[in-house]
């Protein structure tokens, strides 16, 4: 299951958001994991836009990276 799932109220125009967090791996790997493991399936009744977000923390460089895609 994804690390964070944001499901907006049905009256909202905001997109749903799936966030996967990684440490010392590329943010792209996190987004790939969301797609490969089918995390979006939990939103099978949701009809709005869906955003996939991978956030990575590199402990050596002490920096974050982020990859955001529309599903």
N, C-alpha and C positions, 0 to 999 in steps of 0.2 A: 504494500500500500504506500501511497505517496506520503511525504512528510507533512505537507500542509495542503488542505483543500478549502477553497473559499467558494461557497455557493450563495450567490446573491438571492435576495427575496424575489419572489415571482413578479412583483411590481417594479423591480429595478431594471434599468437598462445596462447595468454593469455586467461585464463578462464573468464567467466562472473562471477560477484560477487554480491550477495544480502546480505546486512547488515541490521540487526535489532538491535536497541539500546534499552536498558532497564535501569531503575533506581530502585535499591533495589529489584530486581528480579534476578533469576538465569539466566546466559547466555544460559543455556539449554532451558529455557522458550522462549527465543527469537528465537532460531532455530526451536523449535516446532511450534511457531506462523508462521514462514515462510512457513513451510510445511502444516500446517492445513488450512491456509488461501489461499494457492495456489499462493503465490507471484511469483513463477517461471513461471506461465502461461503467464506472460507478455513477456516472452522470447520464445514464441512458435515457432518462426521461427529460433531461434538460434540453431546451430548444434554442438557447442563446449562443453567443460566442464563447469560445473556450481559449484560454491563454495557457501555454505551458511555459514554466520558468525553471531553469536550472541555476542554482547558486552554488558556487564552489569557494572554499577557503583554502588557500595555500599557506600552510603553517610556516614554511621556511621564509617565504617572501612577506608573510603577514599581510596578504592582500586577498580581496574577494574579486571574483569574476561572475558575470551573469549572462545567461543566454535566454532570450525570450522569443517564443514563436506562437503564431496562431495555429490552432489545430483544425 
